[in-house]
Amino acid sequence: MYKVNIFVDDVRNCPQHPSWFLARSAEGALDLMRAFQSRVGVLSLDHDLGDRGIPEKHGKWLVNQLVAEGLFADTIYLHSANSEGRRNMYLYLTQAKQVGVIPPSVRIINGPHPSFNLTTGELLFE
């Protein structure tokens, strides 16, 4: 099955590769996760999503929604420069994984900003 990747950030651009989709808001990311469901390979998340949409809908709100709806990528990568927001998302996700809400196969990676292979669009874990 062909996997897609989703990059959620209100400022940074995602890799210029056909497998990557960009969401500038939490609502946009949620819509993409609902549309692609089990076909998402990497979900790369920012915490601070600016003033697009409703200000309360930041990265932590998004991970709450994803867990509530059972929407998970193979890898969830937290790339936010906001260390407190990134930590809050990481703690919530890892706790949900520990209690079995998130499948054990899901990788949760706590930053920093990722690197990408520009030819393949693959996320490079450093």
C-alpha positions in Angstrom: 0.0 0.0 0.0 1.3 3.5 -0.9 2.0 5.6 2.2 1.6 9.3 2.4 3.2 11.7 4.9 1.7 14.8 6.6 3.7 17.8 7.7 1.8 20.1 10.1 3.3 23.6 10.5 2.0 27.1 10.0 5.4 28.5 8.9 7.8 25.9 7.6 7.3 24.1 4.3 7.2 20.4 3.9 9.5 18.4 1.7 8.8 18.9 -2.0 8.0 15.3 -2.7 4.6 13.8 -3.9 4.3 11.7 -0.8 4.2 14.7 1.5 1.1 16.8 2.2 1.2 20.1 4.1 -1.4 21.2 6.7 -1.1 24.7 8.0 -3.7 24.2 10.8 -4.8 21.5 13.3 -8.1 21.3 11.6 -6.4 20.7 8.2 -4.2 18.0 9.7 -7.2 16.3 11.2 -9.0 16.4 7.9 -6.0 14.8 6.2 -5.6 12.1 8.8 -9.3 11.3 8.5 -9.0 11.1 4.7 -5.9 8.9 4.6 -6.4 7.0 7.9 -4.1 3.9 7.9 -2.1 5.1 4.9 -0.1 7.7 6.8 3.6 6.8 7.2 4.9 9.9 9.0 3.0 12.6 10.8 5.4 15.5 11.6 3.9 17.9 14.1 4.5 21.5 15.1 2.9 22.7 18.4 2.4 26.4 17.8 0.1 26.8 14.8 -0.2 30.6 14.8 -3.5 32.3 14.6 -5.0 30.3 11.7 -8.4 29.1 12.7 -9.2 29.0 16.4 -6.1 29.8 18.6 -6.8 27.0 21.1 -6.4 24.4 18.3 -2.6 23.9 18.5 -0.5 20.7 18.4 -1.7 19.4 21.8 -5.3 19.8 20.8 -4.5 17.9 17.6 -2.9 15.0 19.4 -5.9 14.8 21.8 -8.2 14.6 18.8 -6.1 12.0 17.0 -6.0 9.8 20.1 -9.7 10.2 20.7 -10.5 9.2 17.1 -7.9 6.4 16.9 -6.0 8.1 14.0 -2.3 7.2 14.0 0.6 7.3 11.6 3.3 4.7 11.6 5.6 7.4 13.0 4.7 10.5 14.8 7.5 13.0 14.7 7.4 16.1 17.0 9.4 18.9 15.3 8.1 21.9 17.2 10.7 24.5 18.4 8.4 25.1 21.4 10.1 22.7 23.8 7.2 22.9 26.4 4.6 22.3 23.7 6.6 19.5 22.2 7.1 17.9 25.7 3.4 18.1 26.4 2.5 16.4 23.1 5.2 13.8 23.7 4.0 13.0 27.2 0.4 12.7 26.1 1.3 10.4 23.2 3.7 8.2 25.2 1.2 7.8 28.0 -1.6 6.9 25.6 0.8 4.3 24.1 1.7 2.9 27.5 -1.9 2.2 28.4 -2.6 0.6 25.0 -4.6 3.4 23.3 -1.9 3.9 20.7 -0.7 0.7 19.0 2.8 -0.5 20.1 4.0 -0.4 16.5 3.6 3.4 16.3 7.0 5.2 16.7 6.9 8.5 18.6 9.9 10.7 18.2 10.5 13.8 20.2 12.3 16.2 17.8 14.4 18.1 16.8 13.4 19.5 13.4 13.7 16.6 10.9 15.8 16.2 7.9 14.5 14.8 4.6 15.9 12.9 1.7 14.9 15.3 -1.1 14.9 12.6 -3.7 12.7 10.1 -1.9 10.9 12.3 0.5 12.0 10.0 3.3 12.3 11.4 6.8 15.9 11.0 8.1 16.1 10.2 11.8 19.2 11.7 13.4 
